[in-house]
């Protein structure tokens, strides 16, 4: 913040010098053009209007860079266009305010332009270059560089959780603000200046083996990756690309969330890691489901072995349940007394409309409070498409921590 204020002060000094310079140069030009003695006052007006107009135009030219850094060329083209507009504006102001013809106005512009380039070069060497060097050396820094995120819409990064260690380890938490449950299909990360990140994990699970992570609306997901090693205090620029799908009204659609995270590499991640660990992270994770989407807030596994979960029919048509099989993977034991919507025998014959829900309850192996559980679920069901009955199997896993009964 201090650095920004210092550079802003330098910019204001240059603007003031520009205005006075314009006035003086126009006064010099007037000696050759035989203008009247109102030169300095009129020059002050021309200089102020021209300088302020150029600042506005150049600021607008930088807008594409804030939207997407890759639009650098477009910004440079706009800068050139703005400079040409500024020159025409300057010549017009001289003609209008001094009452001279176009020839003399252009002559005045050429004199001012030549002298302006000389003084601008001097100001650049004396003020900007030392200012930028001192800023890069951290002289104006009041503290650690802040983290900046851009481009994210539906999956928002939580700034206090972002950390890029000097060993290349990257960690961040994101919040699902899509307004509905989402299923993460793939995540790619790349440090723009150094290369791709690998070993990407979502909530501790690798995303390279086809795993799919369901994140309910409002919940958070943790992203870990091994990125290129960088030195402490180096800037990092992380490109994040997350592919996910949603089910709304029984229709599954795929989406891509893209954004950038910029910040400063840390030597240790203690403070940020601590704040990350205090974030509310999803205690239950599901993988593999495509047509039956588990509603995560409804999932529970009690220490007496009672299991309960509600699923949404995302097939898009009415389905008829044939059976449901559940197994606790850690103990390699099957769950029994499986009910679907209160119907025994695995819910055989139960019909579920598109977008409807099915509640699954079962008696699974008893476990201690806080122990991890991993329930593998397999649904056999049938659906009629175009009047032709077809049978299908949906399978997936739900993992979490056992709760007290």
N, C-alpha and C positions, 0 to 999 in steps of 0.2 A: 504494500500500500504506500509506504514511504517513497519507494522507487517511482511509482506511478505519479505521485504528486510532484516529485523533483523533475521528472521528464515533462510533465504538464507545465511546470513553471518555465522550463527551458523553451517549450513551444510558445508560451505567451510572450517571452522575451523576444523570440525571433519574430513573432507577429508584430510586436510594437516597433521593432527595428525596421521591419518590412514597410510598415505604414509611413514612418518618418523618412525612410530611404526613398520610397516612391515619390514623396513630396519633394525631397531634395533633388532627385533625378529629373523630375518634371520641371523644376525651377531651372536646372541647368539646360534642359532641352529648350525651355522657353527663350533663353538668350539667343539661340540660333533661329528660333521660329518667330521671334519678335512678338511674343505674347504680352499681355498686359501685366500689371504688377500684382494681380490677385493670385499669382502662381502658387504660393505656398498653401494658402487656404484651399484652393481648388485641388491642388495636388494631394492634400491631406484627405479630401473627400474621395478622390479617385483611388488613392492607395487603400483607404479603409474598405471601400466597396469591393475592390478587386481582391484584396487579401481575404476578407470574410467569405466572399463567394467561392474562392478557391479552396478554402478550408472545408466548406460544406460539400463541394463537389468531390474533393478527394476523400472525404469521410464516407460519402455514399459509394465511392468506388471500392472501398474496403469491405462493404457489406457482404459480397460473395465469399470473401475469405472467412468470415465468421460463420457463414452457413456451411461451407465445405472448403477446407484448405486446398483441395485439389483444383479449385476454381481460380488458382493464382493467375493463370494466363488471362482469364476474363477480366480480372481486376486490373491487370496491367494495361489491357486494351482500354478499359474505361478511364484509367488515369491519363493515358495519352489523349483520349477524346476530351477529357476535362481540361487538360492543358490548352488544347486548341480552342476550346470554348472560352477559356480565360483570356487568351490572347485577343480574340475577337471582341470580348467584353471590354478589355482595356482600351483597345483602339477606339471603340465606340464611345467610351466615357470621355476620352481625350477630345474627340471630335465634338461631342455634345456639350461638355462643360467649358471647353476653351473656345468653341465657335470657329474651329479651323476646318479646312477641307480634309478629305480622306488622305491625300498625299502627305500633308504635314502631320496628321495624326499617326500614320504609319511610321514616318520619320522619327517622331517622338518615341514611339514604341520601341524602335530598333535601338535608340540610344539607351533607353531605360533597361531594355532586355540585356544589352551587353554589360552595363554596369551592375545590373541585378545579379547576373551569373557570377561576377567577380566577388561581390559581397556574400552571396549565398555559399560559394565555395569556402570563403573565410569563416562564415558562421558554422558551416558543417564541420570544418577541421577543429575550430576552437571550442564549440559547444557539444555537438551531437556525438562525435567520435569519442571524446573523453567520457561523456555521460553514459553512453552505451557500455564502454569498457568497465567503468566503475560499477554499473548496474550488474553486469555479468559477474564481476568479482564479488558481488554481494554486499558492497558498501552501503547501498540504500535499503537492504533487506531488513525488515523489522522482525522477521521470524521465518519459519519454514514456508516454502512455497505452497500455496493452496492447491487443492485438486479441483479440476474443472471437467465437467461432463457435458457433452453436446450430442444431439441427435436422438436420444432415447425418448420413447413415447409411452409404450405399453409396459415395458419392463424397465423400471427406474432404478439406477444404482443409488445406494445409500452412501453418501460421501464419507462419513466418518469410518466406514468399514474398509475403504479402499487402501491397499498397501502393496507396494512394489519393492521387494527387498533387493539388496545388492547381490544376492545369490540367484536372482532371476525369479524368485517365487512371487507369484501374483495372487492376491486374494481380494474378493469383493462380495458384498451382498447386494442383491437386487430385489425390488418389491414388484409383485404382480399387480399392476394397476389397470389391467385390461378389462376389469369388471366382470370377468367370468373365469372359471378354472381353465388353466392352460396346460398343455403337455409339451415339455421340452423334448425336441427330437435331436437337435444337434447344436453344438456351440463351438465357434472358431474364434481364436484370439490371435492378434498379431501386433508386435511392437513395430510401429511404422518404420523407424530408422534402423532396426536391428534384425528383424525377421519374425517368423511364425513362432507361436508358443505351442508346446505339446503337453501331453498328459493332462488334458482338460478334464476336470471333474465337476459335476453338479451335485451338491449335497453329499459329497464324498464318493460318488459313483462315476466311474469312467464313462465318457461319452464316445469312446472309440469302438465299443462293442455292440452298438445298436440299442443301448439302454434308453429308456424313455422315462422322464421324470414328470409327474403330475404335481402342479402347484396351484392350490385353490386361490380364488380371488382374495387379494389383500395379504396373502402370505409371502414369505421371502424365500429366496433360493441363494445358496452359497456357491460361488464360482472360484475354483482353484486351478492354477496352471503353472507350468514351468516355462518361463519366458527367457529370452537372452539375458545373460549376465551383464550388468551395467555397474558403474561406479557410484558410490554414495554422492548424493546431491545432483547427479545427472538428471536431466529432464527425461521423462518417458511419455510416450504417446501411444496408447493402447487402442487398437481397433477391435471392437467386439461385435460379433455377428451371431445372433441366436435365432435358430429356426424352431418354430413352435406351431401347434395346431389348437384350434378351439372347436367346441361342439355347441352350436346354438340352433335350437329348434330341430334337433336331430340331424343337422347338416354339419359335416366336418370341413373346416377350411384351414389351410396352411398359411402361415405368415412368416415374415422375416423382420427381426428387430435389429437395427444397426445403430451404432453410436461410437463415440470416441471418449476416452478417459485420458486426461493429461495431468501430470503431477511431477513429483520429485522423488527420486529413488532414496530409500532409507537404508541405514546400516543395520538397524534392528527394527523389528515390527512389534515390539512389546506394547506400546501405548495403543496403536491402532488395532492390534490383535485383541487386546482386552476389550475395547469398545465393540469390536465385531462379535465377540463371544457373548456380549450382553444383549445383542439383537434378538428379537423373537424369531427363531428359526422354526420351520415346520418339523414337528416331532414324528410325523409319519410320511413315508415315501412310497409311491407306487410305481411299478415299471411293467411294461409289456402290454397293458390293456389298450385296445383300440376301439372296440365297439361297445364295451361296458365301461363307463368311466366312473371310478370310485369318487364319492364325495368325501374328501379327506377329513373334514370336521366330524363326520359321523363314525369314523373308524375307531374301534377300541378293542384292546386285548387285556382282559383282567387277569389278576394273579391266580384266580380260580380256574382259568382256562376258557372262560366265556368270551367268544369273539363276536363282534357285531360290526357290520359295514353296510352302507347303502350305495347302490350303483345306479347310474342313469343309462337308459337304453338309447345309445347313439347309433343304432343300426339304420334308422330312418324308416323302418316298417315295424308292424306288430310282430313280436316274436313269441314263441312258445317254449318254455323251459322244459328240458328233458331231464337233466340232473346237474348237480354241482358237487365237485370234490374239492376238499381242502386238506392241506398237509402243512404241519409246522416243520420247516426245513431243518432248523437247528437240531431238533430232537428226532427227525425222520419219522415222526408219528402222524397218522391221519387224525383229522378232526371228525367227530361223529355227531349224530343228531343234527344234521344240517336242515335248516328251514329257509324257505324263500317266501317272503311276505306272509309268514305264519303257516305255510304249508309244508308238511313233512316230506320225507323221501327226496330231499334235494330240490323240492319245488316242482316236481314233475307235473306237467299240464298247466302250469301257471302262465297266463298270457300277460305280456307287458307291451303297452302301446308306445309308439315313438315318443321319446322324450320322457316317458314314464320312469318310475324308479322301482327297484327291487331291493328289499332289505334281506341281507344274508346273516343268519345267526348260526353259530355252531359251538360245540363243546370241544375245545382243543386242549392239549397237554397243559397242566398247571405249571406256572413259572413264578419266579420271585419278582416282587415289585422292582421295576427299574431294569430288569433283564431285557436284552434285545430279543425280538421275535421276528420271524420271517415266514409268512404264510403264503404258500403257493396255492392259487385258486384256478380251477378249471371248470368252465361252464360248457355244457352241451346244450344247444338250442336249435330250433328249426324256424324257418321263415318262408313265406310264400312270395315269390317274386314273379310277376307276370302269370300268376296262376299255377306256377310250378313250385312245389315244396322242395326246399333244400335244407340240409343239415350243416351245422357249423360248430366250431369249437373256439372258445375265447379263453385265453389263459394269461395270467399275470401274477405279479407278486406284490405283497404289501409288507413293508418293514417298519418297525417302530420300537418303542419301549413299552414294556408291560406296566399297566396302571393298577393301583390298588382297587380291590373290589368293594 
